[in-house]
């Protein structure tokens, strides 16, 4: 996955943009994500249906992959069955 690549889920509405690339196959809902949606849809696999949230960044520590969700959906993101973790927002300094 190259930085800047936009991919979509084959089983739900989820779309993400790659922020930091890695040599992995990104999955959503238990199915590999694709460059364009080609018609038919299924349902996210059981255990891969926690959903994605708009504007949230997701990462896989071991590979360094980081993606940004630009369209939410019912499927959850994973690589080789390992769920991606949501990155927490950075705390801004106080403006006292």
CORFENDA-V221145 format. One record per run of one state. SS is the DSSP state (~ for helix, > for strand, _ for the rest). FROM is the first residue (numbers start at 1). TO is the last residue. If there is no record, write none. Layout:
SS/FROM/TO + SS/FROM/TO
This chain:
_/1/5 + >/6/8 + _/9/14 + >/15/20 + _/21/25 + >/26/28 + _/29/30 + >/31/32 + _/33/33 + >/34/34 + _/35/51 + >/52/52 + _/53/56 + >/57/60 + _/61/64 + >/65/71 + _/72/72 + >/73/73 + _/74/76 + >/77/79 + _/80/81 + >/82/83 + _/84/84 + >/85/86 + _/87/96
